[in-house]
Amino acid sequence: MKWIKTFLIITVSAPLHSADFGFSLYNKSGYAENIFANYHQLPDAYTRTAGFVNADWIGAQNGVRLYYEGTWTAFQNYRDRGSLRHAFGLKSYRDLSERGDNVRGGIEWRRMSYGSGYEWYDAGEFSGFGNVKWVLGPQLYFYSGGSIRRKSYVHLPPFSHWSGSIYGRASRFFNSGTTAMLEVDLLFKRYDPDASQRPVDELPEMVTLGTGTGQQAVVRLRLAQAVTPVTGISLELSRRQVLQSSVRYIGTGSGIYYSDEELFDDVFGYESNSLSLEIKQRLPWGMQLQLGGAVMEKAYPERLAFDLEGVPYPDGRLRSDNRSSAWISVQRSWSPGAGLPLLKLALDGYLLNNGSNDPYYHYDSSGLSLGLSFDF
């Protein structure tokens, strides 16, 4: 574990014996009308339980957090779809000036395991990030940074890949209660070039359309306004653009092929325009309401639309989706007293319609969930 000690020495000078420990437990139970998000419209109830443990070393101008998070998800009817996830991570920050400049970084390892019949989703993941915040002037901030991620699929090695991003974001706060933010992200994804040497027994054929590397650019504009002391509204516009496309397929050789866009809803598989609007309102008795909605247009530049028999349409049309959604959340937090955990209760609901010229992905969905967490 020498690399962890080196990371601690470089990022903080706080004495390690002064660690503060924290623990939180979260449970969420819900019901979804369309648990698989496709035209079958199959409902199910689910429960998700998560635990988070952290140790913090805080100095005068810097700090480090070492943490573990475990998440278990179970379904009532489709039990094999349940999953177990583990995450170990290390995060740090260092203040660079008294005016608020700082640098942050972190590394994390994850492991995801699924039930029988869904082993294809089993994967390990290692990621790291770093970013810098600069105070350019009164109420004017600039953020820049990047991330890198390695994802390895246990049973689908042809889809294992590296991905990463770099970004720049400017934020401005006004005395009128307005916040404006503009962000530009550049993303890449590169498949393993030697994947053909690790074939999948059930799907021995592999085809890569492109160079093996995908690139995208994402631009976001967010505006937020404090309407009253207890009411806020935010608007976000975004554009996702494919700069270089690369799609990998594996198949049986008899015309049945799968891509990671189909299996994992990979963001590198589509372009999109989206608009979202959200209102936050503080309610009596310490409650908070969040109410929002969004629309998104998605175009798949390298994916044909298929009928329900899996046959492409004669005109060679590409898949395109139009998605609309709405959500509501009512939350309440309270502390029973000194030495007792902070309790949080949340009731969430959503409606979703995904219109698509590929009928398999033309569906509606809705859901309701109740979550309870304890922060020690």
Secondary structure, 3 states (H helix, E strand, C coil): CHHHHHHHHHHCCCCHHHCEEEEEEEEEEEEECCCCCCCCCCCEEEEEEEEEEEEEEECCCEEEEEEEEEEEEEECCCHHHCEEEEEEEEEEEEECCCCCCEEEEEEEEEEEEECCCCHHHCEEEEEEEEEEEEEEECCEEEEEEEEEEEEEECCCHHHCEEEEEEEEEEEEECCCCEEEEEEEEEEEEEECCCHHHCCCCCCCEEEEECCCEEEEEEEEEEEEEEEECCEEEEEEEEEEEEEECCEEEEECCCCCEEEHHHHHCCHHHCEEEEEEEEEEEECHHHEEEEEEEEEEEEEEEEEECECCCCCECCCCCEEEEEEEEEEEEEEEEECCCCCCCEEEEEEEEEEEEEEECCHHHCEEEEEEEEEEEEEC
